[in-house]
């Protein structure tokens, strides 16, 4: 291999390494999780790390018997010792499934978890979602 070939090979390797290095911060700034949900009264989700200013959640929820139910989704920031309530939104669970989404803005990077509370559902059917998405 002559010097010119070696230089071209090194230039190609450096270009590749630089391109990968530039992509890393973009990937590191995104936090995305999926889960399922099934509860009759209350359930608390896992604490997860979010990087960025906003936290989103979306879910298509339904009930086992087709009766429309409502539930609150509350976002909490997990601190070292305690948790801070960020806010609550009301979601719907209908027989055929209802699309729901919410966003909390300017919450900044940190560890967060969601709490799900069924409303007026004593002894009622389970609220179910197979496509809960949590992201920033």
C-alpha positions in Angstrom: 0.0 0.0 0.0 1.4 3.4 -0.9 1.2 6.6 1.2 -1.7 8.0 -0.8 -3.8 4.8 -0.2 -2.9 4.9 3.5 -4.0 8.6 3.7 -7.3 7.9 2.0 -8.0 4.9 4.3 -7.2 7.0 7.4 -9.3 9.9 6.1 -12.3 7.5 5.6 -11.8 6.1 9.1 -11.6 9.6 10.6 -14.7 10.7 8.7 -16.7 7.6 10.0 -15.6 8.2 13.6 -16.5 11.8 13.4 -19.9 11.1 12.0 -20.6 8.5 14.7 -19.3 10.9 17.4 -21.7 13.6 16.2 -24.7 11.3 16.3 -24.1 10.2 20.0 -25.4 13.4 21.6 -28.6 13.2 19.5 -29.3 9.7 20.7 -28.4 10.5 24.3 -30.9 13.3 24.4 -33.9 10.9 23.9 -35.6 8.8 26.5 -38.4 6.4 25.3 -40.1 3.6 27.1 -43.1 1.3 26.3 -45.2 -0.7 28.7 -48.5 -2.4 29.3 -51.1 -1.5 32.0 -53.8 -3.4 33.8 -55.4 -2.3 37.0 -58.7 -1.9 38.8 -58.0 0.8 41.3 -54.4 2.1 41.5 -50.9 1.2 40.2 -47.6 3.0 40.2 -45.1 2.6 37.4 -41.4 2.2 37.5 -39.1 5.2 38.0 -37.4 6.0 34.8 -34.8 8.5 33.7 -35.8 11.2 31.2 -33.4 13.6 29.5 -34.9 16.8 28.1 -37.4 19.5 29.0 -40.7 17.6 28.5 -42.2 14.3 29.5 -45.0 12.7 27.4 -47.3 9.7 27.9 -49.8 8.1 25.5 -52.0 5.0 25.7 -55.0 3.5 24.1 -57.0 2.2 27.0 -60.1 -0.1 27.2 -62.1 -2.0 29.8 -62.9 -5.7 29.8 -66.7 -5.3 29.7 -67.0 -2.3 27.4 -68.1 0.1 30.2 -66.4 3.5 29.9 -64.1 4.3 32.9 -61.9 7.2 33.7 -58.5 7.3 35.3 -56.0 9.9 36.4 -52.4 9.8 35.3 -50.1 11.7 37.6 -46.4 12.4 36.9 -44.0 12.5 39.9 -40.4 13.6 40.0 -38.4 11.2 42.1 -36.0 13.1 44.4 -33.3 11.7 46.6 -35.6 11.1 49.5 -39.1 12.3 48.5 -41.1 12.7 45.3 -42.7 15.9 43.9 -46.0 15.9 42.2 -45.7 17.5 38.7 -49.3 17.3 37.5 -52.4 15.1 36.8 -54.4 14.5 33.6 -57.7 12.5 33.2 -57.6 9.6 30.7 -60.6 7.6 29.3 -60.9 3.8 29.0 -63.7 2.8 26.7 -64.9 -0.6 25.5 -63.3 -0.3 22.1 -60.3 1.7 23.3 -59.7 5.4 23.6 -56.5 7.1 22.6 -55.1 9.4 25.3 -52.0 11.5 25.5 -50.5 14.2 27.8 -47.3 16.2 28.0 -45.7 18.0 31.0 -43.5 20.8 29.8 -40.4 22.4 31.3 -39.9 19.6 33.8 -36.2 19.1 32.9 -34.1 16.0 33.0 -34.5 13.7 35.9 -36.1 10.5 37.3 -39.8 10.3 37.0 -42.7 7.9 37.5 -46.4 7.7 36.7 -49.2 6.9 39.0 -52.5 5.6 37.6 -55.7 5.9 39.7 -59.1 4.6 38.5 -61.9 7.1 39.2 -65.3 5.9 40.4 -64.3 2.3 39.7 -64.9 0.5 43.0 -65.3 -3.1 42.1 -65.3 -2.2 38.4 -63.5 -3.8 35.5 -59.8 -3.6 34.9 -58.5 -0.8 32.8 -56.1 -2.2 30.2 -53.6 -0.8 27.7 -51.1 -2.7 25.7 -49.4 0.3 24.2 -48.3 2.7 26.9 -45.6 5.0 25.6 -43.6 7.3 27.8 -41.0 9.6 26.2 -39.4 13.0 26.1 
